[in-house]
Every structure is written in C-alpha cells, then in structure tokens.
C-alpha cells in the first residue's frame, strides 16, 4: 500500500520546509518528500492549492471515558479529532476511575485499542484520585506507558508534595503538566475578576490565582530539576513569569488554548455558559499578552483543552453550569482565522505549536514529515470558510465557544499512521 | 416613544428614554391606588406568574398588588413546594408556565443572570424581581421615582448608596439608572464590600460615610446581610454600625433636607438607627407605596411590547 499526495504546499517546520512538494507514503510511513515524485502509488490525493502539514498533536484533551460516556467517548472524541485534523491526543487523567494506577491505565488502553481512530496517549495522575493528598506510583505509571503526569483540573496545593512529585517525575524521566491554580484565591469564582464580574454580579477569578501558582510550580520544578509544562496559560503575568524563567534555562514549556487569544471576557455579558471555562476568558490586555507570547515563542503549544459537557450541565444557571468548552473540531480553524489570517504566525510557526513542539515535549517520533516517521498528515483548504453549527459537530457534546461563528480553514483529509481517517478518496 | 422590550432584565440594558418612559407611566398609574375602587382593566385577561426562588415578601406582594390593580390574574409559585424541588430545571419550569399560556413571569432567583437566561429561552415576558447580585431593576426604579417625586429631578443630584455594594443587586441597578439620568452617584462601603472596578460604572467610591454624606441630596441605605456566607470578608456588626451606620448625629452634619431611603427590610441599629428610620427625612414607606405604581408601569409596558410584536 502506498499513497501519493501531489502538489500541495507542504509545511514541515522540523525540516524548515514551506514549498510546493509531493509526499510519498509507503508502509504507513513518510517515504519521500520531494518535487514531482514519479511513483506508482495505490492511491493519489491531489493537494493542489491546499496546505499539507504534520497531523495536529493536541496535548490537552478530556475524553471522558471511562466514567462519563454521556459526555464523550474515545470513539466520539477521536472521530471529532480526525475531523479537526488532529492525529494524536494526550488524554487527561480526570476520568472515573482516575488514571492513577496500572489497572486504570490498562482499562483505558483496552478501550483505545478497540475504539480510537487516531493516536491516543494517556496522561497519568500526579496524586491518587487527583486529591492532592498522596502521590501516585509515578515510576509504575511511567512503566505502564503514560506520557506525562498531571492533576489537571486541580493543582497540588502542598508545596512539599508537589516538590516530591517533581523529584519522582525527574527520576522516572516523565513530564509533569501543571494546572496552575490557587483555589484559595479563585474560590467559587466563575468568570474573570474585573469590571465584568462586577456588572454581572458573578464571583471573579483573579489573574493572581493563576500566575502565583505558575510561579510556584516553576520554582519547585526548577528546584527538583524536573521538566514542567504549564497548561492553559490565560493571563498576562503568567506569560511574563514563564518568559523570565525560560531565560534561566529551566526545563519549562507551556501551552495556551484557542479561546484565550480569540475571545475576551466581553463574551460573558449575555451569561452564555458556553463561554464558561477554567481558567476564564480574560481581558483584552491578557489576550494581547497571550498573542505576544505566541509570537515571541514564550508559548510553545496551542492545544484545545477539549472539555465536553452535556446540555443538561450547560443549559442551566450560569454559576451552576460546568466549566469547559469543546475544541477538537474547531481548534485548527480558529488558529487559522486568528493567527494566520492576522499574520501573527506563519504556517511553519503554527505547526510548530500544533505538532512539532508537542511531539518534542512528549518525546514522540511524530510532528514532522521526516523520512521514516509515521505518516500523520493533515490536508487543509485554508481559505474555505465554514460556520460552526451545533448539529454539525460530531463530538458527543456541543458546548463550543464558537457556535455561530464563521471560521476559515476546512480539513479535507486527515491521515493517521498512513490511513485516511477523515475525507474520502475520489475514485 | 413606545416600549419595545418584552422583558425587563436590568437597568443596564435600558436607555435614559426607556427609564423615563417607565417613570412617566408609573406617574399616571399612581393615582389608581388612591381611588375607592383600586383597579383599572389594563391587563384584564392576562396572567402574571410570580416565580420566586428566594424568600421574599415585600417584592412578591408588591408585584401581586400591582398586577391585581391592573386586573391581571396572578399565580404565585413557591419553589419550595413545586416540582423545582424534584429537580426540574429553570428553563423547563419556564416552558411549562409558558405552556399554561401565562403572559408574564416575575422571577426572583439567587443566581445572577437567571432572568437573562429565562428570557432568552421563552417568548413570554420575563420581569426580573432580583437575580443574585446582578440587578433588581424595579427596586431601583421605585427608588428613582421616589427621588424624582421628592426633588423634582434626577439630573445633577448627589446620591450616596451605603452598604454591602459588592453583593447588592439594588446598588447595581441604582447605579445604572441614576447615572443614566445624570445623577452623581457615590457608593460607600468598607473596602472589602466594594466590588472590583465599580468606578467604571461612573460611580465614585468612598469608605468614609461622613464624607460621602457631606453633599448628598439623598442616601440610599442598603440592608446588611450578616447571615451571608462570605467568611472573613465581612465586617463585625457593631463595628459596621459605628463606621457606617446612619444615625441622627451623622444626618445632622449632612444637608438639612437629605432624603433617607432603604429598600427594606431594615435592620434597626445595624445599618441605621430607629430615629433615622422613623424620622422626618425618611421616605421608606413612600418607597413601598411607589413600588406599586412602578411595577404596574413595568407590567403594563412589557405586555404591551409583546402585543405589538405578535
């Protein structure tokens, strides 16, 4: 079996390629990237006028399985991912059971083998039950094949325990991902703290509750000499703190999500629960700082923080509604619309943040189009517009912050491990 | 001008002209309550539903009296005894009331934004009778109506609002309404009870009640809810009265004719002394009377808007 992708604009930041080239896939691997490849392939994709890039690696996804199959399953999430051009996801551990031991990880692996349409990697929990009380067996988790540890949704409050976690993670050679939030400061807050929380009469979540914990997490990781990745950076001060720490050569990376640079707290003025997530949509100044951080490289990764919730959990009073928005189907288009169109990033930089950097951070042999790598590829009609409609989303949950918006960029094909998982070949 | 909104959710969402229209309409309805037969047929054949998720006597009764003086049929739903207790969602409850062919839902809810959400989900009118810390538009309208009645105008007046501004929907609605009509508003509270960036509404802030009273034409004294579960972020009762309580002594240093208002129920000896509550400057009971006229105006206008639309 072989496949030839002809005439597309190939973007491959790992090899500094941005040119009109063909790609030959043989044995599900990239076998050649060159001009006018003359080869007999069993299938041919005409990519003229399209962008051809490494498949997206989304480091922050809530699959909800096992435990909350009413919200999402491995099958539905990976179908949504394929539709959005995503070929690899890192599954967050806040499932039921929590991914804090070998048995749970094996349970999820079984489901993945059966149902996943793309690559699904598992993130283990830092503490048992993500309760912040007792460390998981980090070495055993690493052995079971998890790619990182995180208590996502929660932060480990105890400095002592967090330091211990970083030390164990360093010894095990595993990445720690931090949901940096001081709950003592964010409390029962539901939206960004500021004039809008005041006028809406809602409890606020201050920038302080995020950046103080970002600073602490970096400090402890540095002390332990461990690699740390800060999840969903949303505010100005966090970007500043991370930029400063990176100058000290700390083993530090971070991510933001599309909503943190494309939407502001002004979206909340109608109490739309699809705009409710944690951390919250921030002010214009914060959005500007996130964009600057993306441009200057302080922010390494854009991932979705795909967090599906049922309508029953969203179509209720604002302060009672769940935090979180979906993102797998919209992240690429939002990034094209917000980052490429505005010339904030070029295509190579975008795929650095959506594929190459996540691969490097997680230690994957993916994220590039180098010869011999698994053929994970996305083919995009970059100028094609589409409207985000609830009934056209295939994720089991419809809580997108972008409903009703017109976005640019349609995924024509997603190829994962050499197989087409999105799009149809013309016969 | 004519009224076009099917709902009344808050004064932030109204123009100066719309607020003035409500006040003018209230002015013409006020006389109804002085008649021997206190009833006009303006809403005959209409059904208003009081849907109260928070305990309230005065607001609920005031709306009920207002609706009845307009000849509407009124149904009271106490959520403690309804299917809400069985876990029905707010939107489902609203849709059921709509299916009963009611015309107006008057809702009090402990969550900010609940009225906005219900109004979006329904075709019938929703009147916000207080949602969380967000807005209590009819309270502010009756406060403004009373002020206008007493002082002849709103523009240029100095109005001080004192109390727990952070957790007060009455304060928010008053700030929006008064600033739109051109008053100078000062909010006065211990710093921990001033909400973030409140000055962006146009209101000035102060934590010194004597200063805030100095040039005030009126002071609106909010109820202090010491039963609120906000932990350490609350002052001690006695300390509060000492620093912010409205007493005869404090009033003596203010403008002679300063008007004293309170949305009720009063905590005597906590936010104001009895001598002030019952004194010559107090208009607290007139506020209650005016509340009926203002609510009659609101119920009349929102139901009129729906008729124009359909």
Interface residues (C-beta under 8 A of the other chain):
Chain A: X193 X194 X195 X197 X198 X199 X200 X201 X202 X204 X270 X271 X312 X315 X316 X317 X318 X319 X320
Chain B: X12 X89 X90 X91 X109 X111 X112 X113 X114 X116 X117 X120 X131 X132 X133 X134 X135 X169 X172 X195 X196 X197 X198 X200 X201
